[in-house]
């Protein structure tokens, strides 16, 4: 399944993750304050290559990937996946 960001960037979502209990557990732990789990959630959702591609897309002129940009993009991807699933 593909997810598309508002800026037109597309990334592949691992279909198996959308209905994965352990992925839901990771999301729950993020909601409970374990914000470091967002990295694991991203890798579960997009795979290593997808995360790498997203990071390259979000990299700024100084070569940095802002964590706020990654979190915003992942939220957008999750919303896109949710809409596609319904």
mmCIF file as gemmi writes it, N, C-alpha and C atoms, coordinates in Angstrom:
data_model
loop_
_atom_site.group_PDB
_atom_site.id
_atom_site.type_symbol
_atom_site.label_atom_id
_atom_site.label_alt_id
_atom_site.label_comp_id
_atom_site.label_asym_id
_atom_site.label_entity_id
_atom_site.label_seq_id
_atom_site.pdbx_PDB_ins_code
_atom_site.Cartn_x
_atom_site.Cartn_y
_atom_site.Cartn_z
_atom_site.occupancy
_atom_site.B_iso_or_equiv
_atom_site.pdbx_formal_charge
_atom_site.auth_seq_id
_atom_site.auth_asym_id
_atom_site.pdbx_PDB_model_num
ATOM 1 N N . UNK Axp A 1 ? 0.849 -1.164 0 1 0 ? 1 A 1
ATOM 2 C CA . UNK Axp A 1 ? 0 0 0 1 0 ? 1 A 1
ATOM 3 C C . UNK Axp A 1 ? 0.902 1.237 0 1 0 ? 1 A 1
ATOM 4 N N . UNK Axp A 2 ? 0.497 2.251 -0.748 1 0 ? 2 A 1
ATOM 5 C CA . UNK Axp A 2 ? 1.263 3.502 -0.791 1 0 ? 2 A 1
ATOM 6 C C . UNK Axp A 2 ? 0.586 4.555 0.06 1 0 ? 2 A 1
ATOM 7 N N . UNK Axp A 3 ? 1.407 5.377 0.687 1 0 ? 3 A 1
ATOM 8 C CA . UNK Axp A 3 ? 0.922 6.546 1.416 1 0 ? 3 A 1
ATOM 9 C C . UNK Axp A 3 ? 1.537 7.758 0.75 1 0 ? 3 A 1
ATOM 10 N N . UNK Axp A 4 ? 0.764 8.816 0.661 1 0 ? 4 A 1
ATOM 11 C CA . UNK Axp A 4 ? 1.239 10.029 0.013 1 0 ? 4 A 1
ATOM 12 C C . UNK Axp A 4 ? 1.14 11.19 0.986 1 0 ? 4 A 1
ATOM 13 N N . UNK Axp A 5 ? 2.255 11.913 1.131 1 0 ? 5 A 1
ATOM 14 C CA . UNK Axp A 5 ? 2.276 13.094 1.975 1 0 ? 5 A 1
ATOM 15 C C . UNK Axp A 5 ? 1.673 14.277 1.219 1 0 ? 5 A 1
ATOM 16 N N . UNK Axp A 6 ? 1.293 15.296 1.948 1 0 ? 6 A 1
ATOM 17 C CA . UNK Axp A 6 ? 0.705 16.483 1.332 1 0 ? 6 A 1
ATOM 18 C C . UNK Axp A 6 ? 1.622 17.131 0.303 1 0 ? 6 A 1
ATOM 19 N N . UNK Axp A 7 ? 2.936 16.954 0.467 1 0 ? 7 A 1
ATOM 20 C CA . UNK Axp A 7 ? 3.875 17.555 -0.476 1 0 ? 7 A 1
ATOM 21 C C . UNK Axp A 7 ? 4.123 16.685 -1.705 1 0 ? 7 A 1
ATOM 22 N N . UNK Axp A 8 ? 3.389 15.56 -1.801 1 0 ? 8 A 1
ATOM 23 C CA . UNK Axp A 8 ? 3.475 14.69 -2.959 1 0 ? 8 A 1
ATOM 24 C C . UNK Axp A 8 ? 4.403 13.503 -2.801 1 0 ? 8 A 1
ATOM 25 N N . UNK Axp A 9 ? 5.216 13.463 -1.767 1 0 ? 9 A 1
ATOM 26 C CA . UNK Axp A 9 ? 6.132 12.341 -1.54 1 0 ? 9 A 1
ATOM 27 C C . UNK Axp A 9 ? 5.327 11.074 -1.269 1 0 ? 9 A 1
ATOM 28 N N . UNK Axp A 10 ? 5.69 9.994 -1.927 1 0 ? 10 A 1
ATOM 29 C CA . UNK Axp A 10 ? 5.028 8.706 -1.727 1 0 ? 10 A 1
ATOM 30 C C . UNK Axp A 10 ? 5.987 7.711 -1.111 1 0 ? 10 A 1
ATOM 31 N N . UNK Axp A 11 ? 5.441 6.9 -0.221 1 0 ? 11 A 1
ATOM 32 C CA . UNK Axp A 11 ? 6.236 5.856 0.429 1 0 ? 11 A 1
ATOM 33 C C . UNK Axp A 11 ? 5.36 4.618 0.567 1 0 ? 11 A 1
ATOM 34 N N . UNK Axp A 12 ? 5.995 3.474 0.494 1 0 ? 12 A 1
ATOM 35 C CA . UNK Axp A 12 ? 5.294 2.197 0.609 1 0 ? 12 A 1
ATOM 36 C C . UNK Axp A 12 ? 5.106 1.838 2.081 1 0 ? 12 A 1
ATOM 37 N N . UNK Axp A 13 ? 3.902 1.453 2.43 1 0 ? 13 A 1
ATOM 38 C CA . UNK Axp A 13 ? 3.603 0.971 3.78 1 0 ? 13 A 1
ATOM 39 C C . UNK Axp A 13 ? 3.584 -0.559 3.727 1 0 ? 13 A 1
ATOM 40 N N . UNK Axp A 14 ? 4.202 -1.183 4.695 1 0 ? 14 A 1
ATOM 41 C CA . UNK Axp A 14 ? 4.179 -2.643 4.756 1 0 ? 14 A 1
ATOM 42 C C . UNK Axp A 14 ? 2.769 -3.081 5.146 1 0 ? 14 A 1
ATOM 43 N N . UNK Axp A 15 ? 2.053 -3.714 4.21 1 0 ? 15 A 1
ATOM 44 C CA . UNK Axp A 15 ? 0.661 -4.104 4.437 1 0 ? 15 A 1
ATOM 45 C C . UNK Axp A 15 ? 0.475 -4.931 5.702 1 0 ? 15 A 1
ATOM 46 N N . UNK Axp A 16 ? 1.436 -5.771 5.989 1 0 ? 16 A 1
ATOM 47 C CA . UNK Axp A 16 ? 1.32 -6.662 7.141 1 0 ? 16 A 1
ATOM 48 C C . UNK Axp A 16 ? 1.296 -5.893 8.459 1 0 ? 16 A 1
ATOM 49 N N . UNK Axp A 17 ? 1.831 -4.678 8.463 1 0 ? 17 A 1
ATOM 50 C CA . UNK Axp A 17 ? 1.913 -3.901 9.696 1 0 ? 17 A 1
ATOM 51 C C . UNK Axp A 17 ? 0.586 -3.263 10.069 1 0 ? 17 A 1
ATOM 52 N N . UNK Axp A 18 ? -0.22 -2.928 9.092 1 0 ? 18 A 1
ATOM 53 C CA . UNK Axp A 18 ? -1.472 -2.211 9.347 1 0 ? 18 A 1
ATOM 54 C C . UNK Axp A 18 ? -2.384 -3.005 10.28 1 0 ? 18 A 1
ATOM 55 N N . UNK Axp A 19 ? -2.331 -4.329 10.202 1 0 ? 19 A 1
ATOM 56 C CA . UNK Axp A 19 ? -3.178 -5.173 11.047 1 0 ? 19 A 1
ATOM 57 C C . UNK Axp A 19 ? -2.316 -6.058 11.955 1 0 ? 19 A 1
ATOM 58 N N . UNK Axp A 20 ? -1.274 -5.477 12.533 1 0 ? 20 A 1
ATOM 59 C CA . UNK Axp A 20 ? -0.317 -6.207 13.361 1 0 ? 20 A 1
ATOM 60 C C . UNK Axp A 20 ? -0.489 -5.792 14.826 1 0 ? 20 A 1
ATOM 61 N N . UNK Axp A 21 ? -0.769 -6.743 15.67 1 0 ? 21 A 1
ATOM 62 C CA . UNK Axp A 21 ? -0.977 -6.473 17.085 1 0 ? 21 A 1
ATOM 63 C C . UNK Axp A 21 ? 0.249 -5.85 17.74 1 0 ? 21 A 1
ATOM 64 N N . UNK Axp A 22 ? 1.429 -6.351 17.414 1 0 ? 22 A 1
ATOM 65 C CA . UNK Axp A 22 ? 2.647 -5.815 18.022 1 0 ? 22 A 1
ATOM 66 C C . UNK Axp A 22 ? 2.884 -4.362 17.596 1 0 ? 22 A 1
ATOM 67 N N . UNK Axp A 23 ? 2.496 -4.013 16.389 1 0 ? 23 A 1
ATOM 68 C CA . UNK Axp A 23 ? 2.58 -2.621 15.954 1 0 ? 23 A 1
ATOM 69 C C . UNK Axp A 23 ? 1.645 -1.765 16.81 1 0 ? 23 A 1
ATOM 70 N N . UNK Axp A 24 ? 0.465 -2.274 17.06 1 0 ? 24 A 1
ATOM 71 C CA . UNK Axp A 24 ? -0.489 -1.571 17.926 1 0 ? 24 A 1
ATOM 72 C C . UNK Axp A 24 ? 0.075 -1.408 19.333 1 0 ? 24 A 1
ATOM 73 N N . UNK Axp A 25 ? 0.768 -2.414 19.84 1 0 ? 25 A 1
ATOM 74 C CA . UNK Axp A 25 ? 1.403 -2.312 21.156 1 0 ? 25 A 1
ATOM 75 C C . UNK Axp A 25 ? 2.456 -1.199 21.177 1 0 ? 25 A 1
ATOM 76 N N . UNK Axp A 26 ? 3.225 -1.098 20.104 1 0 ? 26 A 1
ATOM 77 C CA . UNK Axp A 26 ? 4.24 -0.046 20.018 1 0 ? 26 A 1
ATOM 78 C C . UNK Axp A 26 ? 3.558 1.321 19.997 1 0 ? 26 A 1
ATOM 79 N N . UNK Axp A 27 ? 2.498 1.457 19.212 1 0 ? 27 A 1
ATOM 80 C CA . UNK Axp A 27 ? 1.762 2.725 19.179 1 0 ? 27 A 1
ATOM 81 C C . UNK Axp A 27 ? 1.189 3.067 20.545 1 0 ? 27 A 1
ATOM 82 N N . UNK Axp A 28 ? 0.703 2.063 21.247 1 0 ? 28 A 1
ATOM 83 C CA . UNK Axp A 28 ? 0.165 2.273 22.59 1 0 ? 28 A 1
ATOM 84 C C . UNK Axp A 28 ? 1.251 2.761 23.542 1 0 ? 28 A 1
ATOM 85 N N . UNK Axp A 29 ? 2.434 2.184 23.436 1 0 ? 29 A 1
ATOM 86 C CA . UNK Axp A 29 ? 3.536 2.61 24.311 1 0 ? 29 A 1
ATOM 87 C C . UNK Axp A 29 ? 3.934 4.06 24.017 1 0 ? 29 A 1
ATOM 88 N N . UNK Axp A 30 ? 3.825 4.47 22.759 1 0 ? 30 A 1
ATOM 89 C CA . UNK Axp A 30 ? 4.097 5.868 22.405 1 0 ? 30 A 1
ATOM 90 C C . UNK Axp A 30 ? 3.065 6.767 23.075 1 0 ? 30 A 1
ATOM 91 N N . UNK Axp A 31 ? 1.8 6.363 22.995 1 0 ? 31 A 1
ATOM 92 C CA . UNK Axp A 31 ? 0.724 7.13 23.646 1 0 ? 31 A 1
ATOM 93 C C . UNK Axp A 31 ? 0.928 7.231 25.144 1 0 ? 31 A 1
ATOM 94 N N . UNK Axp A 32 ? 1.572 6.225 25.732 1 0 ? 32 A 1
ATOM 95 C CA . UNK Axp A 32 ? 1.806 6.208 27.177 1 0 ? 32 A 1
ATOM 96 C C . UNK Axp A 32 ? 3.083 6.957 27.565 1 0 ? 32 A 1
ATOM 97 N N . UNK Axp A 33 ? 3.703 7.629 26.6 1 0 ? 33 A 1
ATOM 98 C CA . UNK Axp A 33 ? 4.861 8.461 26.911 1 0 ? 33 A 1
ATOM 99 C C . UNK Axp A 33 ? 6.209 7.92 26.49 1 0 ? 33 A 1
ATOM 100 N N . UNK Axp A 34 ? 6.264 6.722 25.952 1 0 ? 34 A 1
ATOM 101 C CA . UNK Axp A 34 ? 7.537 6.158 25.507 1 0 ? 34 A 1
ATOM 102 C C . UNK Axp A 34 ? 7.829 6.634 24.077 1 0 ? 34 A 1
ATOM 103 N N . UNK Axp A 35 ? 8.141 7.916 23.957 1 0 ? 35 A 1
ATOM 104 C CA . UNK Axp A 35 ? 8.283 8.527 22.633 1 0 ? 35 A 1
ATOM 105 C C . UNK Axp A 35 ? 9.413 7.933 21.796 1 0 ? 35 A 1
ATOM 106 N N . UNK Axp A 36 ? 10.379 7.339 22.423 1 0 ? 36 A 1
ATOM 107 C CA . UNK Axp A 36 ? 11.463 6.696 21.683 1 0 ? 36 A 1
ATOM 108 C C . UNK Axp A 36 ? 10.993 5.533 20.823 1 0 ? 36 A 1
ATOM 109 N N . UNK Axp A 37 ? 9.824 5.012 21.121 1 0 ? 37 A 1
ATOM 110 C CA . UNK Axp A 37 ? 9.273 3.896 20.351 1 0 ? 37 A 1
ATOM 111 C C . UNK Axp A 37 ? 8.838 4.322 18.949 1 0 ? 37 A 1
ATOM 112 N N . UNK Axp A 38 ? 8.79 5.63 18.678 1 0 ? 38 A 1
ATOM 113 C CA . UNK Axp A 38 ? 8.394 6.105 17.351 1 0 ? 38 A 1
ATOM 114 C C . UNK Axp A 38 ? 9.353 5.596 16.278 1 0 ? 38 A 1
ATOM 115 N N . UNK Axp A 39 ? 10.618 5.426 16.645 1 0 ? 39 A 1
ATOM 116 C CA . UNK Axp A 39 ? 11.61 4.897 15.703 1 0 ? 39 A 1
ATOM 117 C C . UNK Axp A 39 ? 11.253 3.464 15.325 1 0 ? 39 A 1
ATOM 118 N N . UNK Axp A 40 ? 10.908 2.665 16.307 1 0 ? 40 A 1
ATOM 119 C CA . UNK Axp A 40 ? 10.511 1.272 16.058 1 0 ? 40 A 1
ATOM 120 C C . UNK Axp A 40 ? 9.237 1.22 15.225 1 0 ? 40 A 1
ATOM 121 N N . UNK Axp A 41 ? 8.276 2.087 15.549 1 0 ? 41 A 1
ATOM 122 C CA . UNK Axp A 41 ? 7.021 2.127 14.803 1 0 ? 41 A 1
ATOM 123 C C . UNK Axp A 41 ? 7.28 2.471 13.334 1 0 ? 41 A 1
ATOM 124 N N . UNK Axp A 42 ? 8.161 3.435 13.095 1 0 ? 42 A 1
ATOM 125 C CA . UNK Axp A 42 ? 8.482 3.833 11.722 1 0 ? 42 A 1
ATOM 126 C C . UNK Axp A 42 ? 9.081 2.67 10.943 1 0 ? 42 A 1
ATOM 127 N N . UNK Axp A 43 ? 10.001 1.955 11.569 1 0 ? 43 A 1
ATOM 128 C CA . UNK Axp A 43 ? 10.63 0.816 10.898 1 0 ? 43 A 1
ATOM 129 C C . UNK Axp A 43 ? 9.645 -0.31 10.651 1 0 ? 43 A 1
ATOM 130 N N . UNK Axp A 44 ? 8.72 -0.517 11.587 1 0 ? 44 A 1
ATOM 131 C CA . UNK Axp A 44 ? 7.7 -1.549 11.396 1 0 ? 44 A 1
ATOM 132 C C . UNK Axp A 44 ? 6.741 -1.166 10.267 1 0 ? 44 A 1
ATOM 133 N N . UNK Axp A 45 ? 6.415 0.103 10.174 1 0 ? 45 A 1
ATOM 134 C CA . UNK Axp A 45 ? 5.441 0.577 9.195 1 0 ? 45 A 1
ATOM 135 C C . UNK Axp A 45 ? 6.028 0.699 7.792 1 0 ? 45 A 1
ATOM 136 N N . UNK Axp A 46 ? 7.243 1.215 7.7 1 0 ? 46 A 1
ATOM 137 C CA . UNK Axp A 46 ? 7.832 1.531 6.397 1 0 ? 46 A 1
ATOM 138 C C . UNK Axp A 46 ? 8.959 0.609 5.975 1 0 ? 46 A 1
ATOM 139 N N . UNK Axp A 47 ? 9.518 -0.142 6.921 1 0 ? 47 A 1
ATOM 140 C CA . UNK Axp A 47 ? 10.695 -0.944 6.628 1 0 ? 47 A 1
ATOM 141 C C . UNK Axp A 47 ? 11.929 -0.054 6.598 1 0 ? 47 A 1
ATOM 142 N N . UNK Axp A 48 ? 13.085 -0.655 6.603 1 0 ? 48 A 1
ATOM 143 C CA . UNK Axp A 48 ? 14.345 0.093 6.636 1 0 ? 48 A 1
ATOM 144 C C . UNK Axp A 48 ? 14.479 1.018 5.423 1 0 ? 48 A 1
ATOM 145 N N . UNK Axp A 49 ? 14.154 0.497 4.237 1 0 ? 49 A 1
ATOM 146 C CA . UNK Axp A 49 ? 14.298 1.302 3.021 1 0 ? 49 A 1
ATOM 147 C C . UNK Axp A 49 ? 13.328 2.473 3.008 1 0 ? 49 A 1
ATOM 148 N N . UNK Axp A 50 ? 12.104 2.252 3.472 1 0 ? 50 A 1
ATOM 149 C CA . UNK Axp A 50 ? 11.121 3.325 3.512 1 0 ? 50 A 1
ATOM 150 C C . UNK Axp A 50 ? 11.516 4.429 4.47 1 0 ? 50 A 1
ATOM 151 N N . UNK Axp A 51 ? 12.044 4.053 5.631 1 0 ? 51 A 1
ATOM 152 C CA . UNK Axp A 51 ? 12.505 5.045 6.602 1 0 ? 51 A 1
ATOM 153 C C . UNK Axp A 51 ? 13.663 5.842 6.011 1 0 ? 51 A 1
ATOM 154 N N . UNK Axp A 52 ? 14.585 5.146 5.353 1 0 ? 52 A 1
ATOM 155 C CA . UNK Axp A 52 ? 15.73 5.816 4.732 1 0 ? 52 A 1
ATOM 156 C C . UNK Axp A 52 ? 15.257 6.806 3.664 1 0 ? 52 A 1
ATOM 157 N N . UNK Axp A 53 ? 14.318 6.386 2.851 1 0 ? 53 A 1
ATOM 158 C CA . UNK Axp A 53 ? 13.777 7.248 1.804 1 0 ? 53 A 1
ATOM 159 C C . UNK Axp A 53 ? 13.08 8.478 2.39 1 0 ? 53 A 1
ATOM 160 N N . UNK Axp A 54 ? 12.294 8.27 3.441 1 0 ? 54 A 1
ATOM 161 C CA . UNK Axp A 54 ? 11.596 9.383 4.091 1 0 ? 54 A 1
ATOM 162 C C . UNK Axp A 54 ? 12.606 10.352 4.709 1 0 ? 54 A 1
ATOM 163 N N . UNK Axp A 55 ? 13.626 9.818 5.359 1 0 ? 55 A 1
ATOM 164 C CA . UNK Axp A 55 ? 14.651 10.682 5.946 1 0 ? 55 A 1
ATOM 165 C C . UNK Axp A 55 ? 15.335 11.525 4.879 1 0 ? 55 A 1
ATOM 166 N N . UNK Axp A 56 ? 15.663 10.928 3.755 1 0 ? 56 A 1
ATOM 167 C CA . UNK Axp A 56 ? 16.301 11.678 2.681 1 0 ? 56 A 1
ATOM 168 C C . UNK Axp A 56 ? 15.37 12.765 2.149 1 0 ? 56 A 1
ATOM 169 N N . UNK Axp A 57 ? 14.098 12.455 2.071 1 0 ? 57 A 1
ATOM 170 C CA . UNK Axp A 57 ? 13.12 13.437 1.607 1 0 ? 57 A 1
ATOM 171 C C . UNK Axp A 57 ? 13.028 14.63 2.568 1 0 ? 57 A 1
ATOM 172 N N . UNK Axp A 58 ? 13.144 14.368 3.853 1 0 ? 58 A 1
ATOM 173 C CA . UNK Axp A 58 ? 12.979 15.403 4.866 1 0 ? 58 A 1
ATOM 174 C C . UNK Axp A 58 ? 14.277 16.104 5.257 1 0 ? 58 A 1
ATOM 175 N N . UNK Axp A 59 ? 15.407 15.638 4.754 1 0 ? 59 A 1
ATOM 176 C CA . UNK Axp A 59 ? 16.701 16.2 5.121 1 0 ? 59 A 1
ATOM 177 C C . UNK Axp A 59 ? 16.756 17.682 4.735 1 0 ? 59 A 1
ATOM 178 N N . UNK Axp A 60 ? 17.201 18.521 5.662 1 0 ? 60 A 1
ATOM 179 C CA . UNK Axp A 60 ? 17.255 19.971 5.39 1 0 ? 60 A 1
ATOM 180 C C . UNK Axp A 60 ? 18.587 20.365 4.749 1 0 ? 60 A 1
ATOM 181 N N . UNK Axp A 61 ? 18.731 21.653 4.489 1 0 ? 61 A 1
ATOM 182 C CA . UNK Axp A 61 ? 19.921 22.165 3.807 1 0 ? 61 A 1
ATOM 183 C C . UNK Axp A 61 ? 21.201 21.956 4.612 1 0 ? 61 A 1
ATOM 184 N N . UNK Axp A 62 ? 21.079 21.713 5.917 1 0 ? 62 A 1
ATOM 185 C CA . UNK Axp A 62 ? 22.238 21.445 6.773 1 0 ? 62 A 1
ATOM 186 C C . UNK Axp A 62 ? 22.535 19.955 6.902 1 0 ? 62 A 1
ATOM 187 N N . UNK Axp A 63 ? 21.769 19.14 6.204 1 0 ? 63 A 1
ATOM 188 C CA . UNK Axp A 63 ? 21.977 17.693 6.246 1 0 ? 63 A 1
ATOM 189 C C . UNK Axp A 63 ? 21.296 17.004 7.408 1 0 ? 63 A 1
ATOM 190 N N . UNK Axp A 64 ? 20.467 17.721 8.131 1 0 ? 64 A 1
ATOM 191 C CA . UNK Axp A 64 ? 19.784 17.154 9.305 1 0 ? 64 A 1
ATOM 192 C C . UNK Axp A 64 ? 18.346 16.778 8.974 1 0 ? 64 A 1
ATOM 193 N N . UNK Axp A 65 ? 17.872 15.776 9.692 1 0 ? 65 A 1
ATOM 194 C CA . UNK Axp A 65 ? 16.471 15.385 9.611 1 0 ? 65 A 1
ATOM 195 C C . UNK Axp A 65 ? 15.852 15.748 10.956 1 0 ? 65 A 1
ATOM 196 N N . UNK Axp A 66 ? 14.993 16.731 10.943 1 0 ? 66 A 1
ATOM 197 C CA . UNK Axp A 66 ? 14.379 17.178 12.195 1 0 ? 66 A 1
ATOM 198 C C . UNK Axp A 66 ? 13.395 16.132 12.697 1 0 ? 66 A 1
ATOM 199 N N . UNK Axp A 67 ? 13.479 15.856 13.994 1 0 ? 67 A 1
ATOM 200 C CA . UNK Axp A 67 ? 12.572 14.864 14.578 1 0 ? 67 A 1
ATOM 201 C C . UNK Axp A 67 ? 11.119 15.312 14.445 1 0 ? 67 A 1
ATOM 202 N N . UNK Axp A 68 ? 10.874 16.613 14.548 1 0 ? 68 A 1
ATOM 203 C CA . UNK Axp A 68 ? 9.494 17.094 14.399 1 0 ? 68 A 1
ATOM 204 C C . UNK Axp A 68 ? 8.978 16.838 12.985 1 0 ? 68 A 1
ATOM 205 N N . UNK Axp A 69 ? 9.834 16.972 11.998 1 0 ? 69 A 1
ATOM 206 C CA . UNK Axp A 69 ? 9.428 16.704 10.617 1 0 ? 69 A 1
ATOM 207 C C . UNK Axp A 69 ? 9.113 15.223 10.425 1 0 ? 69 A 1
ATOM 208 N N . UNK Axp A 70 ? 9.934 14.35 11.023 1 0 ? 70 A 1
ATOM 209 C CA . UNK Axp A 70 ? 9.685 12.905 10.924 1 0 ? 70 A 1
ATOM 210 C C . UNK Axp A 70 ? 8.378 12.532 11.601 1 0 ? 70 A 1
ATOM 211 N N . UNK Axp A 71 ? 8.153 13.062 12.799 1 0 ? 71 A 1
ATOM 212 C CA . UNK Axp A 71 ? 6.925 12.741 13.527 1 0 ? 71 A 1
ATOM 213 C C . UNK Axp A 71 ? 5.711 13.233 12.751 1 0 ? 71 A 1
ATOM 214 N N . UNK Axp A 72 ? 5.789 14.448 12.213 1 0 ? 72 A 1
ATOM 215 C CA . UNK Axp A 72 ? 4.677 14.984 11.424 1 0 ? 72 A 1
ATOM 216 C C . UNK Axp A 72 ? 4.41 14.114 10.192 1 0 ? 72 A 1
ATOM 217 N N . UNK Axp A 73 ? 5.473 13.727 9.504 1 0 ? 73 A 1
ATOM 218 C CA . UNK Axp A 73 ? 5.322 12.893 8.311 1 0 ? 73 A 1
ATOM 219 C C . UNK Axp A 73 ? 4.749 11.525 8.67 1 0 ? 73 A 1
ATOM 220 N N . UNK Axp A 74 ? 5.217 10.927 9.756 1 0 ? 74 A 1
ATOM 221 C CA . UNK Axp A 74 ? 4.692 9.627 10.173 1 0 ? 74 A 1
ATOM 222 C C . UNK Axp A 74 ? 3.22 9.715 10.562 1 0 ? 74 A 1
ATOM 223 N N . UNK Axp A 75 ? 2.842 10.809 11.209 1 0 ? 75 A 1
ATOM 224 C CA . UNK Axp A 75 ? 1.429 11.013 11.551 1 0 ? 75 A 1
ATOM 225 C C . UNK Axp A 75 ? 0.583 11.106 10.289 1 0 ? 75 A 1
ATOM 226 N N . UNK Axp A 76 ? 1.101 11.825 9.315 1 0 ? 76 A 1
ATOM 227 C CA . UNK Axp A 76 ? 0.394 11.966 8.037 1 0 ? 76 A 1
ATOM 228 C C . UNK Axp A 76 ? 0.28 10.609 7.327 1 0 ? 76 A 1
ATOM 229 N N . UNK Axp A 77 ? 1.348 9.839 7.371 1 0 ? 77 A 1
ATOM 230 C CA . UNK Axp A 77 ? 1.343 8.504 6.76 1 0 ? 77 A 1
ATOM 231 C C . UNK Axp A 77 ? 0.328 7.606 7.454 1 0 ? 77 A 1
ATOM 232 N N . UNK Axp A 78 ? 0.298 7.658 8.783 1 0 ? 78 A 1
ATOM 233 C CA . UNK Axp A 78 ? -0.662 6.835 9.533 1 0 ? 78 A 1
ATOM 234 C C . UNK Axp A 78 ? -2.101 7.231 9.179 1 0 ? 78 A 1
ATOM 235 N N . UNK Axp A 79 ? -2.351 8.51 9.049 1 0 ? 79 A 1
ATOM 236 C CA . UNK Axp A 79 ? -3.685 8.976 8.666 1 0 ? 79 A 1
ATOM 237 C C . UNK Axp A 79 ? -4.036 8.484 7.272 1 0 ? 79 A 1
ATOM 238 N N . UNK Axp A 80 ? -3.078 8.551 6.377 1 0 ? 80 A 1
ATOM 239 C CA . UNK Axp A 80 ? -3.281 8.087 5.005 1 0 ? 80 A 1
ATOM 240 C C . UNK Axp A 80 ? -3.581 6.594 4.975 1 0 ? 80 A 1
ATOM 241 N N . UNK Axp A 81 ? -2.855 5.834 5.799 1 0 ? 81 A 1
ATOM 242 C CA . UNK Axp A 81 ? -3.078 4.387 5.865 1 0 ? 81 A 1
ATOM 243 C C . UNK Axp A 81 ? -4.449 4.076 6.435 1 0 ? 81 A 1
ATOM 244 N N . UNK Axp A 82 ? -4.844 4.825 7.437 1 0 ? 82 A 1
ATOM 245 C CA . UNK Axp A 82 ? -6.145 4.634 8.063 1 0 ? 82 A 1
ATOM 246 C C . UNK Axp A 82 ? -7.273 4.918 7.065 1 0 ? 82 A 1
ATOM 247 N N . UNK Axp A 83 ? -7.127 5.987 6.298 1 0 ? 83 A 1
ATOM 248 C CA . UNK Axp A 83 ? -8.138 6.336 5.303 1 0 ? 83 A 1
ATOM 249 C C . UNK Axp A 83 ? -8.204 5.295 4.21 1 0 ? 83 A 1
ATOM 250 N N . UNK Axp A 84 ? -7.051 4.766 3.79 1 0 ? 84 A 1
ATOM 251 C CA . UNK Axp A 84 ? -7.007 3.753 2.739 1 0 ? 84 A 1
ATOM 252 C C . UNK Axp A 84 ? -7.633 2.449 3.201 1 0 ? 84 A 1
ATOM 253 N N . UNK Axp A 85 ? -7.502 2.15 4.477 1 0 ? 85 A 1
ATOM 254 C CA . UNK Axp A 85 ? -8.01 0.89 5.039 1 0 ? 85 A 1
ATOM 255 C C . UNK Axp A 85 ? -9.525 0.908 5.106 1 0 ? 85 A 1
ATOM 256 N N . UNK Axp A 86 ? -10.12 2.078 5.346 1 0 ? 86 A 1
ATOM 257 C CA . UNK Axp A 86 ? -11.579 2.189 5.486 1 0 ? 86 A 1
ATOM 258 C C . UNK Axp A 86 ? -12.254 2.244 4.17 1 0 ? 86 A 1
